[in-house]
Amino acid sequence: MIVIAAALIGALLGGLTAKKRGGAGADIAQYATSFAIAFALIGLIATVVIHRMAV
């Protein structure tokens, strides 16, 4: 659940960042994808850490 939420937040943040910088549609898509992957990876690490601490 954390991974999905982080990916969605990352995509939104990436899209807004590219739009603010005046990017075209492809730029916005690339930023959204890159941010989503990065945030999902951070969410995955957070999930593993939380799970390991709970068990």
N, C-alpha and C positions, 0 to 999 in steps of 0.2 A: 504494500500500500504506500509506503514511503517512497519507493522507487517511482511509482506511477505519478504521484503528486509532485515529486521533484522534477520529473521529466516535463510535466505540463507547465509548471512554473518556469522552468528553464526555457521552454519553447516560447512562452508568452514574453518573457524578459528579453530573449534574443530577438524576437520579432519587433518588439518596441524599440530596442536599441538600434536595429538596422533602419527602422522607419525614421527615428529621430536623426540619424546621420544622413538621411536622404537617399537611401538605397533603393534600387529597383526591386521588382518582384523576386527575381532570382537571388538577390542579395539578402532580402528578408527571409526567404526560405532557407538559405544556407546558414544564416545566423541562428534562426530558430532551431534548425537541426543540430547545429554544433552545440548550442547552449543546452538543448534537451539531452544530448548524449552526455555532456559534462555533468549536468545536474543529476541525471539518472545514476551515473557512476558514483557520485558523492552520496546519493541516497542509498545505493547498494552497500557501500562501505558503512554507512550509518546503521543500516538494518543489520548487517553482520555483527557490528560492535554491540548494538543493543541486545541482539539475540544471545551473543556469547556472554554478556554480563548477566543476563537473566537466568541462564542455565547453570 
